[in-house]
Amino acid sequence: MADRLRVVIVDDHPLFREGVVKVLLAEPDVEVVGQGGSAAEAIQLAVDLLPDLIMLDITMPGGGVAAAQQIAINCPVTRIVMLTASEEEDNVTAALKAGARAYVLKGVPARELVRILRAVWNGEAYVTPTLAISLLTEMSKSPAEPHRPGGLMGELTERERQILELVAVGNSNKVIGAQLHLSEKTVKHYMTNILQKLQVHNRVEAALLAQKERQALR
């Protein structure tokens, strides 16, 4: 089937990895095309197979962040999902900066994991809500850094700011569209423009930057 989601899973715990594979193989539109246990294997699998998604453990041998950096450079079409037990804010930030589109904690229900993977495949970004809130809170405590006159937020239109505020509290494009009486496609178009203006890679980074910008302007 041409539109099946092709996934590679890389984790150095075989039992956990096999459990994830079993969950994904139960989905008719998902195909597990490769497995590995280290950063080196992750990079090689990504280059060889060019999967739609690659799932990485952040603490595997060689480091998930290092693997994500190389995969983001060499295989930009492959979307990176961190599936990890680490709740450290530094790891979340490092993973997003490296190019990860999602940061998911192990222990997530199987159905929710599949939903997240499909969302990332469709262009969304995701961070486990408790970690996203923690990052936003920590960002609000950070010292203000120099910023351009008017701030980056000043470059956004009123509608773009409105959408970004809704993104920052965890709404999907579909929910935002319903609230603002816009089509999901239109919201996605706005988000593309917002990311370009703010010079960030995904909606999570955009939300964090917006929070930081507001604090700097106070």
N, C-alpha and C positions, 0 to 999 in steps of 0.2 A: 504494500500500500504506500503510495508516494508521499502521503501526508502524515505518516507515522512519526512520532517524536523519538529520535535516535539519541540514546543516553549512554554515557560512560560513567561508571562509578569507581571512585578511587578512595580506598580507606584501608588502613593497615590492620583492621580487625576483621578477619574473614567471616566470622559468625554474624557480625552486624551487617557486613556488606551483603552476605547471602540473604539476610532478612529483607533488605531494601530491594534486592533483585526480585525476590519472590513477590513483594508488593507490586512492583512495576510490571512484572510479567502477567499479572492478573488484569492489566488494562489493555484493551484491544488496540488502542492507538499509540502504545508505547513499546519501543524495542530497545532492549539493553544490548548494545553492540560491543561493549568492552568493559573489562574490570582490571584494576591494578591496586597496588598497595603503597606506592611511594610517589614523591614529586617527579622523579625521573620517568617513571612509568606513565604518570598522568600526562606529562608533556609529549611523550612519544605517542601515546594513544590519541591525543588530540590532533597531532600532526598527521598521523597515519589515517585516522578515521573521519576527521572533521565532523564530530557529532553535533547535534543541535544543542545539547546540554552536556556539561560535565560536572559531576558532583565531587567535591573535594573535602577531605577532612583537614582542618587547619593545622593539626598537630602531627600529621603523618611524617615519616622519615623524609627529610629534604624540605619539609615545610609547605603547607598549602598555599600560603601567601606567595612564596617564591614561584610555585607552580602556576598560580593564577597570573602573575606578572608575565611569565613567558607565554602562556597560552593566549592571553589578551593581545600580545604583540604578534605572535605567529599565526593565530587562528581567530581573528576578530569576529568571524561568523558564529563561533561557538560561545554560547552563553554559560557563564560560570556560576555555580551554586555552591556555597559553603554549607555543608551539613556537619555540624560539629557539636561537641559538648562544651566548648569554651564560651563563657559569658563575659570574658574580659573586654572592656570597651576598646582597648588598644587593638585587639585582634579584629574587632568589628570594623573599626576605622581603617586599619591596614588592609583588610580584605576588600573593602569598597574602593579604596584608592588603587588597589592592584587591578581592579576591573571586575570584581564579583558583582553579579546582578542581584544576588539574594544571599542572606545570612540566616540560616535556619538551625535551630537547636535540635540535637538528637532527643528523641522522646516525643517529637511531634506525631500526632495521630496519622496513620497511614493515609486516610482519605484527604487530610489537610495537606500532607506532603505532595500528593498527586495534584491537588488543586494549585499549590504554589508553583510546581514545575510547569504546569500548563500556562499559568499566568506569566511566568518568566519567558516561556517560549513565545508568548504573544506580545512580548515587549514590555511587560511590567517589571518593577523591581520590588524586592521584599526584604524586610528585616523583622525578625520576631518582635512583636509589639512591645514587650517589656524592655527589650534592649534598645529599641528606637526611642522610647520615652526616656530611658536612662541617658542616652546620648544627647537628646535635646536638652535635658535638665543640666547635664554637665556642660554643654555648650553655652548655656545661659549664664553659667558661673565663670566662664573663661574671660580673661582680660580682653578688652576690645583691641582689635588690630587695626592698623591704618587701612582706610578704605577710600575709594574714589569719591569725589564730590557727589553728593546725592545718593551714594551707595549703589550697589548692583541692583537692589530692588527698584531703584528709581528708573531703571531701564525697562522695567516691565510695564505693560499697559494695565489698566484697572482690572480688566477681565483676567489677565494672566496672574496678577497678584491674588485675585479671588480664587482662582483654581489652585494656585500653589498653597494657599492657606488650607484648603480642603485636603490637598495631598498630605500636608504636614500632620494632619490628625488621622491619617491612615485610610482615607477613602480611595476606592478604585476609580478608574476612569468611568465605568458604568454608573456608579453611584453619584459621582460628580456631575455627570451628564444629566441624570434625573433631577438633581437638585437645581441645576442652572438652566434646565430646559434646552440642553444641547445634545447632539448625537455623540455617541461614544467615540466615533471617528474624529469629530471636531475637537473633542477634549484631547485626544491623542495628538492631533495637529498642534494644539496650543502647547502641550507638554514638550513636544519636540522643539518648538520655538523657545520655550522657557529654558530648557537645558542648554541650548546654544547661547542664549543671552547670558546665562549665569556661568557658562564655561564649565559645566559639570557633566558627569557621565550618566547619572540616573536620578530618579525622582527622590530617592533617599538623601543623596548628597544635596539636591536642590532644597529639600526641606530643612536640612541642617544648616545650609548656608543662609537661608532666609531667617532662621532663628538667630544666627550669629550676627547678621546684618542689623536686625531690629535692635539687638542689645548694643551694638556699636553706635547706633544713631541716637540712643537715649542719653 
